[in-house]
Amino acid sequence: MPESKHGDVVKEDQNTVASGALKAGSLTAPQRRWLLKGLDQPGGKLPLFDGNGREIPARTIRACIEAGWAEPWFSNPIKPDWLVCKLTPAAVEVLSASQNRKRS
């Protein structure tokens, strides 16, 4: 049975919507703080813990994944419930641009 291309179209639409939402500033303050930390890390790796050693809330992580701003990177065999994520290319582009505007 041939595979439908509909899934690819939906995926592209979701990425476009997520990118537009990020540009529109629909990020919450905790989401923005968490995503900005990935800009300074190799591969855009996002932290599991905040600066005070507290775990980043799973709700924040899942919301960013669903919006297309972060993506799961790999599974942690020791802690399978931890979501190890990295920034998406679209998020890197938009966050970098917003950081450059603030510095100007």
C-alpha positions as CSV (number, residue, x, y, z in Angstrom):
1,M,0.0,0.0,0.0
2,P,1.5,3.4,-1.0
3,E,2.4,5.8,1.8
4,S,0.4,9.0,2.0
5,K,2.3,12.3,1.7
6,H,-0.3,13.9,3.9
7,G,1.8,13.4,7.0
8,D,4.7,15.3,5.5
9,V,2.4,18.2,4.6
10,V,1.0,18.4,8.1
11,K,4.5,18.3,9.6
12,E,5.6,21.2,7.4
13,D,2.5,23.2,8.4
14,Q,3.3,22.5,12.1
15,N,6.8,23.7,11.7
16,T,5.7,26.9,9.9
17,V,3.1,27.6,12.6
18,A,5.6,26.9,15.3
19,S,8.2,29.2,13.7
20,G,5.6,32.0,13.3
21,A,4.4,31.6,16.9
22,L,8.0,31.9,18.1
23,K,8.4,35.1,16.1
24,A,5.2,36.5,17.5
25,G,6.6,36.2,21.1
26,S,4.2,33.6,22.3
27,L,6.8,32.1,24.6
28,T,6.3,32.2,28.3
29,A,9.1,33.6,30.4
30,P,10.2,30.1,31.6
31,Q,10.2,28.7,28.1
32,R,12.2,31.6,26.8
33,R,14.8,31.3,29.6
34,W,15.2,27.6,29.0
35,L,15.5,27.9,25.2
36,L,18.0,30.7,25.4
37,K,20.4,28.5,27.4
38,G,20.7,26.2,24.4
39,L,22.2,29.0,22.3
40,D,25.5,28.7,24.2
41,Q,25.7,24.9,24.1
42,P,27.2,22.6,21.5
43,G,24.5,21.3,19.2
44,G,21.9,23.5,21.0
45,K,21.6,21.1,23.9
46,L,19.1,22.2,26.5
47,P,19.7,21.9,30.2
48,L,17.9,19.4,32.4
49,F,18.3,21.7,35.5
50,D,18.1,25.4,36.1
51,G,20.9,27.6,37.6
52,N,19.7,26.6,41.1
53,G,19.9,22.9,40.5
54,R,16.1,22.4,40.1
55,E,14.8,20.2,37.4
56,I,13.3,22.0,34.4
57,P,9.5,21.3,34.6
58,A,8.4,18.6,32.2
59,R,5.4,20.8,31.3
60,T,7.8,23.5,30.0
61,I,9.9,20.9,28.0
62,R,6.8,19.3,26.5
63,A,5.2,22.6,25.5
64,C,8.4,23.6,23.7
65,I,8.6,20.2,21.9
66,E,4.9,20.5,20.9
67,A,5.5,24.0,19.5
68,G,8.5,22.9,17.5
69,W,11.0,25.0,19.4
70,A,12.8,22.0,20.9
71,E,13.2,18.4,19.9
72,P,14.2,15.2,21.7
73,W,17.9,14.5,21.2
74,F,18.4,11.0,22.7
75,S,17.2,8.7,25.4
76,N,18.9,8.6,28.7
77,P,19.3,4.9,29.6
78,I,19.9,5.7,33.3
79,K,17.0,8.1,33.6
80,P,14.5,7.3,30.9
81,D,11.9,9.8,32.2
82,W,14.3,12.7,31.6
83,L,13.8,14.5,28.3
84,V,17.2,15.3,26.8
85,C,16.5,17.9,24.1
86,K,18.1,20.4,21.7
87,L,16.9,23.5,19.9
88,T,15.4,23.2,16.5
89,P,17.1,25.1,13.7
90,A,14.1,27.5,13.5
91,A,14.3,28.2,17.2
92,V,18.1,28.9,16.9
93,E,17.5,31.3,14.1
94,V,14.8,33.3,15.8
95,L,16.4,33.3,19.2
96,S,19.7,34.4,17.8
97,A,18.0,37.2,15.8
98,S,16.2,38.4,18.9
99,Q,19.4,38.4,21.0
100,N,21.2,40.4,18.3
101,R,18.4,43.0,18.2
102,K,18.6,43.5,22.0
103,R,22.4,44.0,21.9
104,S,22.1,46.7,19.2
